[in-house]
Amino acid sequence: MATKGDSPAASTAAPAGAPATPPAAGTAAEAAAAAAAVAASGGSPLKPWLPVIAALLLAPVATWATVEFVLLPRLQKKLAAVVAGTEPAEPAAPAKESSGGHGGGHGEKGGKEGKEGKGGGAPNYEFQNVVVNLSGTMGTRYLKTSFMVTGADAGIKEAFEENKPRLTDVTLNVLSSLTLADLEEPGAKNVIREKLVTAYNQAFGRKVAEQVYFSDFVIQ
């Protein structure tokens, strides 16, 4: 029999022996709902990132293709055009030089002058293969020359042959007084011509020689 002070909640209490509801039942239900939502949206968490991944993988391929098939052909064409425009022309063949050691050039010029002298038809006398040591070289450098002496006197050849020893000595004195520096001066052969003509005329005591033409002039 209930008393006056009993609480109404006591009459609604669960009967003894009834099983209690487990507290994790709500959490499991929430997880199942989340899984169902993921399955409904597509099932894979990587699907939204697929376009980004594809772009990253294809970017190097696209760059290589651009360089290989677009930029390189253009660059090669430009380089070919530059090389074709700046290619130097073939050098001209060097002028043929006459042999003769250090004095090859002098010998060539002297030979031309000698031919001009011979072609003049004037009376002449020829000195051949005159060799002298150059002054100041201690016998290490020498001059080898051949030349023709011309003059207005028709008997110049006989006059030189009659006085050949003396005129040969005069020739050697003039040529052996020359230094290497003298021969390297511009117009050196013209100076030598004047010295020889002056020395011959002084030896004769009259004007016999007028000009000297070199056919060989080699410094060694």
Number of C-alpha atoms within 10 A of each C-alpha: 3 6 6 6 6 9 10 8 7 8 9 8 8 10 8 6 6 7 8 7 7 7 8 8 9 9 10 11 10 11 11 10 12 12 12 12 12 12 11 9 10 11 12 9 9 9 9 10 9 9 9 9 11 10 10 10 10 10 10 11 10 11 10 11 11 12 12 11 10 11 11 12 12 11 11 11 10 12 12 10 11 11 10 10 9 8 8 8 6 6 6 6 6 6 6 6 10 13 12 17 11 12 19 18 16 20 25 19 16 22 18 14 19 20 14 14 21 16 9 9 9 15 17 23 20 16 15 14 13 16 16 21 21 23 18 14 11 9 10 10 16 22 21 19 21 20 23 20 27 25 19 14 15 13 13 19 16 12 14 21 12 11 12 13 11 13 18 14 10 16 19 15 14 14 22 16 13 19 17 15 11 16 18 10 10 9 10 13 20 11 13 17 18 13 15 23 21 16 18 22 14 14 15 14 9 9 15 23 24 18 17 25 23 27 26 24 23 21 22 14
